[in-house]
Amino acid sequence: TSIAYCAFYNCSRLASITIPDSIMSISEGTFINCKSITSVTIPDSVTSIGGAAFARCSSLTSVTIPSGITSIEDSLFRSCSSLTSVTIPDSVTSIGFAAFNACISLTSVIIPDGVTSIGNLAFCYCTSLTSVTIPDGVTSIGYDAFKDCKCLSSAITIPGSVTSIGNSAFEGCVSVTSLTIQDGVKTIGDAAFSRCGSTDLVIIPNSVTSIGKEAFRGCDLYRAALQVLVSM
């Protein structure tokens, strides 16, 4: 019913996995560094997947997370450099530390409405990520959560349910053109939007009580085109 800790660790020539319906849990590091795996089918019987279970599976291109999973654990898909798509089910409520860190081929991600927290470094260095939707249920965005997602383009809206935006959360998102922070957000961390060089519109609500040092350093804040609007 379970696959134990690091059971297939470093099986570098393992190319495919079929997990039977009898399996209910996949432990930490189970398939870490199985760099030849291109696809994996995780049955709906699986209700828990441990941290770093698929980390450094550098040939893995897509994965569907079963509907019983409630948490994307720490470093789960870290450095899966070929991963282009991932389906996160509505059952998920949290995305852990560095869960998709350095997934450099991931182009888009839909975060389901039930998610309440996006962990530190969750999507850091996802350099091909072009779009992300942050749902209204999210209450916290961790430090470096989307750092150096340089292709993340267009406008970003931070919903009012978020009370804090972590340090360097969107630092280096150089293609973002505008930023709307909805009423309810209280804290903008240090360097939260630093080096967002294409941003020419920032809307900050009255609910914000703290803006960290260098929060908008390197943005068009230093150019005449930028407008900072504080809602009344």
KAMO-V925414 format. One record per residue. N is the residue number from 0. RES is the residue in one small letter. PHI is phi as a letter, one per 30 degrees, with the letter a starting at -180 (* if undefined). D_LAST is the distance of its C-alpha to the last C-alpha in whole Angstrom. Layout:
n=N res=RES phi=PHI d_last=D_LAST
n=N res=RES phi=PHI d_last=D_LAST
//
This chain:
n=0 res=t phi=* d_last=57
n=1 res=s phi=b d_last=55
n=2 res=i phi=c d_last=55
n=3 res=a phi=d d_last=55
n=4 res=y phi=e d_last=54
n=5 res=c phi=h d_last=54
n=6 res=a phi=e d_last=57
n=7 res=f phi=c d_last=57
n=8 res=y phi=e d_last=55
n=9 res=n phi=i d_last=56
n=10 res=c phi=d d_last=58
n=11 res=s phi=d d_last=58
n=12 res=r phi=c d_last=60
n=13 res=l phi=d d_last=59
n=14 res=a phi=c d_last=57
n=15 res=s phi=b d_last=56
n=16 res=i phi=b d_last=56
n=17 res=t phi=c d_last=56
n=18 res=i phi=c d_last=55
n=19 res=p phi=d d_last=57
n=20 res=d phi=d d_last=55
n=21 res=s phi=d d_last=57
n=22 res=i phi=d d_last=55
n=23 res=m phi=c d_last=52
n=24 res=s phi=b d_last=50
n=25 res=i phi=c d_last=50
n=26 res=s phi=d d_last=50
n=27 res=e phi=e d_last=49
n=28 res=g phi=i d_last=50
n=29 res=t phi=e d_last=52
n=30 res=f phi=c d_last=52
n=31 res=i phi=e d_last=51
n=32 res=n phi=i d_last=52
n=33 res=c phi=d d_last=54
n=34 res=k phi=d d_last=53
n=35 res=s phi=c d_last=55
n=36 res=i phi=d d_last=53
n=37 res=t phi=c d_last=52
n=38 res=s phi=b d_last=51
n=39 res=v phi=b d_last=51
n=40 res=t phi=c d_last=51
n=41 res=i phi=c d_last=49
n=42 res=p phi=d d_last=50
n=43 res=d phi=d d_last=48
n=44 res=s phi=d d_last=51
n=45 res=v phi=d d_last=49
n=46 res=t phi=c d_last=46
n=47 res=s phi=b d_last=45
n=48 res=i phi=b d_last=46
n=49 res=g phi=d d_last=46
n=50 res=g phi=e d_last=44
n=51 res=a phi=h d_last=45
n=52 res=a phi=e d_last=47
n=53 res=f phi=c d_last=47
n=54 res=a phi=d d_last=46
n=55 res=r phi=i d_last=48
n=56 res=c phi=d d_last=49
n=57 res=s phi=d d_last=49
n=58 res=s phi=c d_last=50
n=59 res=l phi=d d_last=48
n=60 res=t phi=c d_last=47
n=61 res=s phi=a d_last=45
n=62 res=v phi=a d_last=45
n=63 res=t phi=c d_last=44
n=64 res=i phi=d d_last=43
n=65 res=p phi=d d_last=44
n=66 res=s phi=d d_last=42
n=67 res=g phi=d d_last=43
n=68 res=i phi=d d_last=41
n=69 res=t phi=c d_last=38
n=70 res=s phi=b d_last=38
n=71 res=i phi=d d_last=38
n=72 res=e phi=d d_last=40
n=73 res=d phi=e d_last=39
n=74 res=s phi=h d_last=41
n=75 res=l phi=e d_last=42
n=76 res=f phi=c d_last=42
n=77 res=r phi=e d_last=42
n=78 res=s phi=i d_last=43
n=79 res=c phi=d d_last=44
n=80 res=s phi=d d_last=44
n=81 res=s phi=c d_last=46
n=82 res=l phi=d d_last=43
n=83 res=t phi=c d_last=42
n=84 res=s phi=b d_last=40
n=85 res=v phi=b d_last=40
n=86 res=t phi=c d_last=39
n=87 res=i phi=c d_last=37
n=88 res=p phi=d d_last=38
n=89 res=d phi=d d_last=35
n=90 res=s phi=d d_last=37
n=91 res=v phi=d d_last=35
n=92 res=t phi=c d_last=33
n=93 res=s phi=b d_last=33
n=94 res=i phi=c d_last=33
n=95 res=g phi=d d_last=35
n=96 res=f phi=e d_last=36
n=97 res=a phi=h d_last=37
n=98 res=a phi=e d_last=37
n=99 res=f phi=b d_last=37
n=100 res=n phi=e d_last=37
n=101 res=a phi=i d_last=39
n=102 res=c phi=d d_last=40
n=103 res=i phi=d d_last=40
n=104 res=s phi=c d_last=41
n=105 res=l phi=d d_last=38
n=106 res=t phi=c d_last=36
n=107 res=s phi=a d_last=34
n=108 res=v phi=b d_last=33
n=109 res=i phi=c d_last=32
n=110 res=i phi=c d_last=30
n=111 res=p phi=d d_last=31
n=112 res=d phi=d d_last=28
n=113 res=g phi=d d_last=30
n=114 res=v phi=d d_last=29
n=115 res=t phi=c d_last=27
n=116 res=s phi=b d_last=28
n=117 res=i phi=c d_last=29
n=118 res=g phi=d d_last=31
n=119 res=n phi=e d_last=32
n=120 res=l phi=i d_last=33
n=121 res=a phi=e d_last=33
n=122 res=f phi=b d_last=33
n=123 res=c phi=e d_last=33
n=124 res=y phi=i d_last=36
n=125 res=c phi=d d_last=36
n=126 res=t phi=d d_last=36
n=127 res=s phi=c d_last=37
n=128 res=l phi=d d_last=34
n=129 res=t phi=c d_last=32
n=130 res=s phi=b d_last=29
n=131 res=v phi=a d_last=28
n=132 res=t phi=c d_last=26
n=133 res=i phi=c d_last=24
n=134 res=p phi=d d_last=24
n=135 res=d phi=d d_last=22
n=136 res=g phi=d d_last=24
n=137 res=v phi=d d_last=24
n=138 res=t phi=c d_last=23
n=139 res=s phi=b d_last=24
n=140 res=i phi=b d_last=25
n=141 res=g phi=d d_last=27
n=142 res=y phi=d d_last=28
n=143 res=d phi=h d_last=30
n=144 res=a phi=e d_last=29
n=145 res=f phi=b d_last=29
n=146 res=k phi=e d_last=30
n=147 res=d phi=h d_last=32
n=148 res=c phi=d d_last=31
n=149 res=k phi=d d_last=32
n=150 res=c phi=c d_last=32
n=151 res=l phi=d d_last=29
n=152 res=s phi=c d_last=28
n=153 res=s phi=i d_last=25
n=154 res=a phi=c d_last=22
n=155 res=i phi=c d_last=21
n=156 res=t phi=c d_last=18
n=157 res=i phi=c d_last=18
n=158 res=p phi=d d_last=17
n=159 res=g phi=d d_last=15
n=160 res=s phi=d d_last=19
n=161 res=v phi=d d_last=19
n=162 res=t phi=c d_last=19
n=163 res=s phi=b d_last=20
n=164 res=i phi=c d_last=21
n=165 res=g phi=d d_last=24
n=166 res=n phi=e d_last=26
n=167 res=s phi=h d_last=27
n=168 res=a phi=e d_last=26
n=169 res=f phi=b d_last=25
n=170 res=e phi=d d_last=27
n=171 res=g phi=i d_last=29
n=172 res=c phi=d d_last=28
n=173 res=v phi=d d_last=29
n=174 res=s phi=c d_last=28
n=175 res=v phi=d d_last=25
n=176 res=t phi=c d_last=23
n=177 res=s phi=a d_last=19
n=178 res=l phi=b d_last=17
n=179 res=t phi=c d_last=14
n=180 res=i phi=c d_last=13
n=181 res=q phi=d d_last=12
n=182 res=d phi=d d_last=10
n=183 res=g phi=k d_last=13
n=184 res=v phi=d d_last=14
n=185 res=k phi=c d_last=15
n=186 res=t phi=b d_last=18
n=187 res=i phi=c d_last=18
n=188 res=g phi=d d_last=22
n=189 res=d phi=e d_last=24
n=190 res=a phi=h d_last=25
n=191 res=a phi=e d_last=23
n=192 res=f phi=b d_last=22
n=193 res=s phi=d d_last=25
n=194 res=r phi=i d_last=27
n=195 res=c phi=d d_last=25
n=196 res=g phi=d d_last=27
n=197 res=s phi=c d_last=26
n=198 res=t phi=d d_last=22
n=199 res=d phi=b d_last=20
n=200 res=l phi=b d_last=17
n=201 res=v phi=b d_last=15
n=202 res=i phi=c d_last=11
n=203 res=i phi=c d_last=10
n=204 res=p phi=d d_last=8
n=205 res=n phi=d d_last=7
n=206 res=s phi=d d_last=10
n=207 res=v phi=d d_last=12
n=208 res=t phi=c d_last=14
n=209 res=s phi=b d_last=17
n=210 res=i phi=c d_last=17
n=211 res=g phi=d d_last=21
n=212 res=k phi=d d_last=23
n=213 res=e phi=h d_last=24
n=214 res=a phi=e d_last=21
n=215 res=f phi=b d_last=21
n=216 res=r phi=d d_last=25
n=217 res=g phi=i d_last=26
n=218 res=c phi=d d_last=24
n=219 res=d phi=d d_last=23
n=220 res=l phi=e d_last=21
n=221 res=y phi=c d_last=24
n=222 res=r phi=c d_last=24
n=223 res=a phi=d d_last=23
n=224 res=a phi=d d_last=22
n=225 res=l phi=d d_last=19
n=226 res=q phi=c d_last=15
n=227 res=v phi=c d_last=13
n=228 res=l phi=c d_last=9
n=229 res=v phi=c d_last=6
n=230 res=s phi=d d_last=4
n=231 res=m phi=c d_last=0
//
